[in-house]
């Protein structure tokens, strides 16, 4: 249980961004979009563009971590270390641009603290390095055999890369108007293998797609310290976190959180993981589990 009700929005952010540190930006941005919806605030275009950049940077790093974990059970020491190196490299890009490797303190109501610092060029370098690792993994029959036909599953309630690897065309970047990706050349990744191989491929291709988006996204230095008065009201927001649909509901009263609700992708996808293990060998447990990208800190969150 995490106490949020009765707090100011700024104090609530300190707790929201720590629900899942690895997806801190996703939780903070979804929460802030719900707050802004409740208060009738339309964020500045440069703020929204900076938020999109934030989510894509977080997606790349999160996917790199998941892919590293998928390679570990196969004993692939070289790609594991290579992917870990790229993940750390991305964390340093984030730290330089936002002042914290987990984005702590960088996002507020209609505000983002950002110094672009050649993000596009640095992400382009990471994209090239990852492409070489990706090509190498696709050439390994031993690795691919661990993934193919492992954890086959398709359910309507799955979200994120898990759903998109099973032919479910769910992506909040496409079908939610909370953040506008329409003019950014964004192309979603959908596959239909329904197994660990499909989930591996979706994450790899999404890394390359996110890198491409960031390389062409024109960002501005953002240090707007103008504080806006909040109005009473109710609001909601749905965004695409690295793991899938993340939903926040907020009710404001006299500038404080009167009520709050949360639905996380991990809470939805863990049911699919349970069913996917039927008829699979126990040695495949780790590979299959990591491919679902489930974060224990998100599964049973009770905001009060």
Secondary structure per residue as TSV (DSSP state, phi and psi in degrees):
chain	resnum	aa	ss	phi	psi
A	1	X	-	360.0	137.9
A	2	X	B	-127.4	120.3
A	3	X	-	-76.1	117.8
A	4	X	-	-123.1	-36.7
A	5	X	T	-61.5	136.5
A	6	X	T	92.1	-9.5
A	7	X	-	-86.8	155.1
A	8	X	B	-70.1	162.6
A	9	X	H	-59.9	-44.0
A	10	X	H	-62.7	-39.9
A	11	X	H	-69.8	-35.6
A	12	X	H	-64.5	-36.4
A	13	X	H	-58.0	-38.1
A	14	X	H	-59.0	-28.5
A	15	X	H	-93.7	-39.5
A	16	X	H	-60.1	-44.2
A	17	X	T	-71.3	-6.1
A	18	X	T	-109.1	4.8
A	19	X	S	-60.9	-46.2
A	20	X	S	-140.1	98.3
A	21	X	G	-55.6	-34.7
A	22	X	G	-71.6	-22.3
A	23	X	G	-120.1	35.3
A	24	X	H	-57.1	-44.3
A	25	X	H	-64.0	-39.5
A	26	X	H	-61.3	-46.4
A	27	X	H	-64.5	-43.9
A	28	X	H	-65.1	-44.6
A	29	X	H	-67.3	-41.9
A	30	X	H	-62.1	-42.8
A	31	X	H	-62.3	-46.2
A	32	X	H	-66.2	-37.1
A	33	X	H	-65.2	-35.3
A	34	X	H	-67.9	-40.5
A	35	X	H	-62.2	-45.3
A	36	X	H	-66.2	-36.0
A	37	X	H	-64.9	-41.3
A	38	X	H	-65.5	-33.4
A	39	X	H	-98.1	0.7
A	40	X	T	70.3	29.9
A	41	X	-	-96.7	127.7
A	42	X	-	-101.9	108.1
A	43	X	-	-60.8	154.1
A	44	X	-	-63.7	147.8
A	45	X	H	-55.8	-38.8
A	46	X	H	-69.0	-28.0
A	47	X	H	-68.0	-45.1
A	48	X	H	-64.2	-39.4
A	49	X	H	-65.7	-39.4
A	50	X	H	-65.6	-34.7
A	51	X	H	-67.5	-40.0
A	52	X	H	-62.0	-44.7
A	53	X	H	-59.1	-42.0
A	54	X	H	-58.5	-48.5
A	55	X	H	-65.0	-37.4
A	56	X	H	-72.8	-35.8
A	57	X	H	-62.8	-43.3
A	58	X	H	-65.6	-37.1
A	59	X	H	-62.8	-45.7
A	60	X	H	-59.2	-49.2
A	61	X	H	-63.8	-42.4
A	62	X	H	-63.4	-44.4
A	63	X	H	-64.3	-38.9
A	64	X	H	-59.3	-41.2
A	65	X	H	-65.3	-43.2
A	66	X	H	-64.3	-44.1
A	67	X	H	-62.9	-39.2
A	68	X	H	-59.9	-44.5
A	69	X	H	-67.5	-31.0
A	70	X	H	-70.6	-30.2
A	71	X	H	-80.9	-24.0
A	72	X	H	-61.0	-47.0
A	73	X	T	-62.0	-21.7
A	74	X	T	-84.7	-1.2
A	75	X	T	71.6	28.0
A	76	X	-	-88.7	80.1
A	77	X	H	-61.7	-39.7
A	78	X	H	-66.7	-56.0
A	79	X	H	-64.0	-30.6
A	80	X	H	-60.0	-47.1
A	81	X	H	-69.8	-35.8
A	82	X	H	-63.9	-44.6
A	83	X	H	-67.5	-38.0
A	84	X	H	-63.8	-38.0
A	85	X	H	-63.1	-44.8
A	86	X	H	-65.8	-37.8
A	87	X	H	-60.6	-43.9
A	88	X	H	-65.8	-38.2
A	89	X	H	-61.8	-41.9
A	90	X	H	-66.0	-38.5
A	91	X	H	-60.7	-36.4
A	92	X	H	-72.2	-35.1
A	93	X	H	-61.0	-45.4
A	94	X	H	-62.4	-45.1
A	95	X	H	-61.4	-41.9
A	96	X	H	-66.2	-37.6
A	97	X	H	-82.7	-35.4
A	98	X	H	-114.0	-3.2
A	99	X	S	84.7	-1.9
A	100	X	S	-160.3	135.5
A	101	X	T	-68.9	-16.6
A	102	X	T	-112.6	19.2
A	103	X	-	66.7	10.0
A	104	X	T	-57.7	131.8
A	105	X	T	77.7	3.1
A	106	X	-	-93.8	-14.4
A	107	X	E	-122.1	129.9
A	108	X	E	-134.3	-177.0
A	109	X	T	-62.7	119.3
A	110	X	T	52.9	30.8
A	111	X	E	-144.4	143.7
A	112	X	E	-141.4	132.5
A	113	X	-	-95.6	106.3
A	114	X	B	-144.8	134.8
A	115	X	-	-123.0	107.3
A	116	X	-	-53.6	-42.1
A	117	X	T	48.3	52.0
A	118	X	T	58.0	39.8
A	119	X	H	-55.9	-45.0
A	120	X	H	-57.9	-45.6
A	121	X	H	-65.5	-42.5
A	122	X	H	-67.9	-40.3
A	123	X	H	-66.8	-36.0
A	124	X	H	-60.1	-39.4
A	125	X	H	-65.4	-41.2
A	126	X	H	-64.3	-39.4
A	127	X	H	-59.9	-43.6
A	128	X	H	-65.4	-42.2
A	129	X	H	-64.5	-42.5
A	130	X	H	-66.1	-38.3
A	131	X	H	-57.0	-39.3
A	132	X	H	-66.3	-41.1
A	133	X	H	-65.6	-43.3
A	134	X	H	-58.8	-46.3
A	135	X	H	-60.6	-41.1
A	136	X	H	-64.4	-42.0
A	137	X	H	-65.4	-35.8
A	138	X	H	-69.7	-18.5
A	139	X	T	-90.4	-5.1
A	140	X	-	-91.9	107.0
A	141	X	H	-65.6	-34.2
A	142	X	H	-62.5	-46.0
A	143	X	H	-65.8	-45.9
A	144	X	H	-63.8	-35.0
A	145	X	H	-64.7	-28.7
A	146	X	H	-70.8	-24.1
A	147	X	H	-96.1	-41.0
A	148	X	T	-69.5	132.6
A	149	X	T	67.3	9.2
A	150	X	S	-92.3	127.2
A	151	X	S	68.2	42.2
A	152	X	-	-67.2	128.8
A	153	X	-	-162.5	144.5
A	154	X	-	-149.1	116.0
A	155	X	-	-131.7	150.7
A	156	X	T	-67.5	-28.0
A	157	X	T	-88.3	4.5
A	158	X	-	-74.0	152.4
A	159	X	-	-137.1	168.9
A	160	X	H	71.0	-156.3
A	161	X	H	-56.7	-30.7
A	162	X	H	-61.9	-45.4
A	163	X	H	-69.1	-43.0
A	164	X	H	-69.2	-19.8
A	165	X	T	-82.0	-8.9
A	166	X	T	-113.1	14.4
A	167	X	T	87.8	0.6
A	168	X	-	-83.8	116.7
A	169	X	-	-88.6	64.8
A	170	X	-	-107.4	121.4
A	171	X	-	-157.3	112.4
A	172	X	H	-63.7	-19.2
A	173	X	H	-67.5	-22.6
A	174	X	H	-96.8	-47.2
A	175	X	H	-107.7	16.8
A	176	X	-	-124.7	138.9
A	177	X	S	-92.7	8.4
A	178	X	S	-61.4	-42.4
A	179	X	S	-129.3	133.5
A	180	X	-	-93.8	106.2
A	181	X	-	-97.7	-0.3
A	182	X	T	-60.8	-36.8
A	183	X	T	-99.7	17.4
A	184	X	T	-105.6	4.4
A	185	X	T	72.4	20.4
A	186	X	-	-69.0	133.2
A	187	X	-	-124.7	114.8
A	188	X	-	-69.0	157.2
A	189	X	-	-110.2	119.9
A	190	X	-	-126.2	138.0
A	191	X	-	-137.8	176.1
A	192	X	-	-138.1	23.6
A	193	X	-	-72.2	-32.6
A	194	X	-	71.3	7.0
A	195	X	S	-124.3	-172.9
A	196	X	H	-62.3	-33.0
A	197	X	H	-62.6	-44.7
A	198	X	H	-61.3	-40.8
A	199	X	H	-68.2	-35.9
A	200	X	H	-62.8	-47.1
A	201	X	H	-66.2	-40.7
A	202	X	H	-60.1	-45.9
A	203	X	H	-65.2	-41.1
A	204	X	H	-62.2	-46.4
A	205	X	H	-70.3	-31.6
A	206	X	H	-69.4	-33.7
A	207	X	H	-59.4	-47.6
A	208	X	H	-65.7	-38.3
A	209	X	H	-67.5	-41.8
A	210	X	H	-65.2	-39.7
A	211	X	H	-61.7	-43.4
A	212	X	H	-62.1	-42.1
A	213	X	H	-61.4	-45.3
A	214	X	H	-68.0	-32.5
A	215	X	H	-65.8	-24.0
A	216	X	T	-110.6	5.6
A	217	X	-	-91.6	120.1
A	218	X	-	-85.4	114.0
A	219	X	-	-109.2	150.5
A	220	X	-	-114.8	154.8
A	221	X	-	-64.8	131.4
A	222	X	B	-125.5	112.1
A	223	X	-	-143.4	52.9
A	224	X	-	-81.8	115.0
A	225	X	-	-103.9	15.5
A	226	X	-	-74.7	120.5
A	227	X	-	-92.4	133.5
A	228	X	-	-103.1	142.1
A	229	X	-	-71.6	137.0
A	230	X	-	-94.5	139.3
A	231	X	-	-99.6	155.2
A	232	X	-	-69.0	145.4
A	233	X	E	162.5	179.2
A	234	X	E	-118.3	142.8
A	235	X	E	-151.0	163.2
A	236	X	E	-146.7	157.9
A	237	X	E	-151.9	144.6
A	238	X	E	-130.9	123.2
A	239	X	E	-127.8	169.2
A	240	X	E	-98.6	99.7
A	241	X	E	-77.2	171.7
A	242	X	T	-57.1	-28.2
A	243	X	T	-92.6	-12.3
A	244	X	E	133.7	-163.4
A	245	X	E	-55.4	126.2
A	246	X	E	-124.0	122.8
A	247	X	E	-121.3	134.0
A	248	X	E	-127.1	139.7
A	249	X	E	-119.4	136.8
A	250	X	E	-138.2	139.1
A	251	X	E	-121.5	125.7
A	252	X	E	-104.5	141.1
A	253	X	E	-145.7	117.7
A	254	X	T	54.0	42.5
A	255	X	T	78.1	6.5
A	256	X	E	-124.6	165.0
A	257	X	E	-79.7	108.9
A	258	X	E	-82.0	-37.8
A	259	X	E	-153.4	154.3
A	260	X	E	-154.7	144.3
A	261	X	E	-139.4	155.6
A	262	X	E	-148.3	135.7
A	263	X	E	-128.0	123.6
A	264	X	-	-107.7	154.5
A	265	X	H	-65.9	-32.9
A	266	X	H	-63.9	-37.0
A	267	X	H	-65.3	-30.1
A	268	X	H	-82.3	-44.1
A	269	X	H	-77.6	-18.9
A	270	X	H	-65.6	-29.3
A	271	X	H	-66.8	-40.0
A	272	X	H	-65.7	-39.1
A	273	X	H	-59.9	-45.0
A	274	X	H	-55.2	-45.7
A	275	X	H	-72.2	-29.6
A	276	X	H	-69.6	-19.8
A	277	X	T	-81.4	-8.7
A	278	X	T	-63.4	133.6
A	279	X	T	68.4	15.8
A	280	X	-	-106.5	151.8
A	281	X	-	-72.9	145.9
A	282	X	G	-59.8	-36.8
A	283	X	G	-59.5	-18.3
A	284	X	G	-86.9	-0.4
A	285	X	H	-56.3	-52.4
A	286	X	H	-61.9	-46.3
A	287	X	H	-60.0	-44.3
A	288	X	H	-67.4	-44.7
A	289	X	H	-58.8	-48.4
A	290	X	H	-63.8	-34.3
A	291	X	H	-64.5	-22.5
A	292	X	H	-81.0	-16.1
A	293	X	T	59.9	42.4
A	294	X	-	-90.0	133.8
A	295	X	-	-111.0	117.6
A	296	X	H	-58.1	-33.3
A	297	X	H	-65.1	-17.7
A	298	X	H	-97.7	-10.3
A	299	X	H	-72.6	-40.2
A	300	X	T	-129.1	50.4
A	301	X	-	-78.9	130.3
A	302	X	-	-122.1	103.9
A	303	X	B	-87.4	126.0
A	304	X	-	-134.5	360.0
